[in-house]
Amino acid sequence: MTRPPLALTMGEPAGIGGDLALVCWRDRQALGLAPFFVIDDAGRLAALAGRLGMAVPVLTIERPDQAPAAFADGLPVLHRPLPSAVEPGRPHPANAGAVIGAIEEAVRLVMDGRAAAVVTNPIHKKVLADCGFGFPGHTEFLAALAGGPPVAMMLACRQLRVVPVTIHEPLRQAVARLSTELIVTTGRVVADALRRDFAIARPRLAVAGVNPHAGEGGVMGDEDAAVVGPAVRILAAEGIDIRGPLPADTLFHEEARAGYDAALCMYHDQALIPLKTLDFHGGVNVTLGLPFIRTSPDHGTAFDLAGSGRARPDSLAAALRLAGELACRHD
């Protein structure tokens, strides 16, 4: 049997998602991509291809199972018309419902076994929030669609996997919200996903301290001893190979990275700065803990590049490749 194709959402139509989908199909063989289809407005993608001067046929399909055969001849699209015309770089609130609907449909398709994985193009959080979208981002929305399992956001590249325990919130709020329970829950999700999805029989986790020098015995803050340390001990008692809290400033050089499979970080930038330094263009966002595979490029809508032909496809291509690899392990 042919494996179901990957479902790629439209993301914010005024951003670079459409540009990247076209490039990824055009360069599919060089990028090593498995068949995928886009949930999007076929007319706007065809117009965008013309604007960019790309010879990319846009093929409307009625069902995901038509995508693998169509993929050799053009970019397969489940046509979902947008209410408002799209101008690159200028998001329109009228299209917010279609953006959300594409995510919901992709999840339904993968849960029904009609798609192998969900790959999401970047959304513009403010536009959606202004239209009543009640989630900080994709991760929380996908968890809700899946019934509310505990999830974690992993950022991955060839050299490094990192998981921020707190995600999109101000630093002061993130540190205040850190708890032993939250770290333990995240550690369990990560260890389980590394075993199930990444085929790592005994995952090794490193845990970054929240303060400089991991608190240095309480001289630089007591959160590491009072909050992080107990979580590490609980996870270790459950049989997880885990170390920490470790000073974050010595956790990400090459020799240190060889000692773990993923690093748990206490806040957003502690995780994303080292990953984006190592591989700015090729990082992938993976949601761990869902009952289906979801990946995404590790960048935003890049309105300044939309419709210009200058957006690099590296991260979306890596997200599509990783989704395909993980889907193979789930067969």
C-alpha positions, -999 to +999 in steps of 0.1 A: +000+000+000+011+035-007+018+056+024-007+085+027+008+119+017+018+146+041-007+174+047+008+209+045-014+238+058-016+272+041-004+292+072-008+330+069-016+335+032+002+369+031+034+353+045+060+331+028+042+298+032+029+298-003+063+308-017+080+279+001+054+253-009+060+262-045+098+260-042+096+227-022+075+211-050+097+225-077+129+212-061+113+181-046+138+157-060+169+176-050+154+182-015+144+145-011+108+151-004+080+126-001+046+134-017+026+162+001-005+182-006-014+218+005-047+228+020-050+262+004-066+283-023-055+268-056-061+301-075-039+321-052-011+296-054-013+296-092-012+334-093+017+334-069+036+309-091+031+333-120+042+363-099+074+345-090+080+332-125+079+295-113+069+268-137+049+250-110+016+235-122-010+238-094-033+207-095-066+207-076-074+174-060-106+162-043-091+138-019-057+133-002-053+098-018-051+115-052-019+135-041+008+108-046-002+102-082-006+140-089+027+149-072+048+139-101+030+164-124+022+194-101+016+207-066-015+189-053-039+213-036-071+206-016-088+238-028-102+259+000-111+293-013-100+324+007-127+350+014-103+379+006-077+385-021-041+381-008-015+408-010+019+395+000+031+411+032-004+425+042-025+400+062-062+404+060-084+395+090-111+380+067-088+351+059-082+341+096-110+316+096-095+298+065-061+297+082-076+280+113-098+258+092-068+244+073-051+234+105-083+217+117-088+199+084-052+187+084-056+172+119-089+155+109-072+139+079-042+126+098-064+113+127-085+095+101-054+080+085-058+099+052-026+119+058+006+106+072+015+138+092+007+174+096+032+200+085+022+236+093+032+267+076+038+298+098+007+316+111+006+353+122-005+351+159-017+387+162-040+385+133-056+354+146-057+367+182-075+398+169-101+376+153-108+357+186-083+328+183-078+317+219-044+300+217-008+314+219+002+294+189+001+261+169+013+239+198-015+247+222-041+246+195-030+212+182-030+198+217-066+210+221-076+195+188-061+162+200-081+162+232-056+179+255-027+155+260+005+169+276+027+181+248+061+197+244+077+218+216+110+204+203+132+224+180+156+201+161+184+203+137+212+179+127+234+189+156+209+196+184+174+189+199+161+214+225+128+216+243+117+248+261+097+239+292+080+273+291+073+287+256+058+320+244+056+341+275+075+370+290+107+359+308+095+371+342+063+352+338+080+321+325+104+319+355+075+324+379+055+297+363+083+271+364+074+242+387+088+208+394+056+193+381+058+211+348+095+200+343+086+164+352+057+163+328+078+178+300+106+153+307+083+124+304+068+136+272+103+141+257+117+108+268+086+089+255+087+107+221+124+101+217+118+064+221+086+061+201+092+086+173+130+089+170+138+052+178+162+061+206+160+031+229+174+049+260+171+086+256+196+108+274+183+141+287+202+172+298+184+198+319+196+234+318+195+254+350+174+285+351+200+308+366+236+316+357+259+287+367+227+267+376+224+289+407+259+282+420+247+267+452+220+293+458+243+323+454+226+332+421+190+322+429+173+292+445+151+280+416+176+254+405+178+237+439+142+242+448+124+236+415+147+220+388+168+197+410+137+178+424+123+173+389+155+158+377+156+134+407+120+123+401+126+116+364+158+097+373+139+076+398+115+067+370+145+052+350+151+081+327+188+088+319+189+125+329+214+150+343+210+185+357+205+212+364+235+221+343+249+256+336+233+266+303+265+285+291+284+252+289+256+230+276+257+236+239+292+233+226+301+203+205+316+181+232+287+187+256+261+180+229+277+145+224+265+136+259+227+139+254+199+134+229+178+164+239+182+193+262+154+206+284+156+243+287+137+265+311+126+293+288+122+301+251+154+319+242+176+295+263+165+268+238+162+287+206+194+308+206+218+279+205+197+260+179+194+290+156+231+298+160+239+262+149+214+260+120+195+293+115+179+282+082+173+245+088+157+241+122+124+222+126+096+226+152+082+192+163+052+189+186+059+159+210+031+141+228+004+143+201-013+112+188-001+122+153+031+136+137+034+174+134+063+194+122+068+230+111+095+253+099+113+271+127+106+306+114+077+331+111+057+346+083+085+369+070+062+394+055+091+414+041+100+384+019+066+373+009+060+372-029+097+382-035+112+349-045+139+354-019+126+332+009+148+302+016+130+268+017+155+251+040+134+249+071+101+239+054+120+212+034+136+199+066+101+199+083+087+179+054+116+155+054+115+149+091+077+144+090+082+117+063+109+100+083+088+099+114+058+086+095+080+057+082+087+047+118+049+047+126+041+023+097 
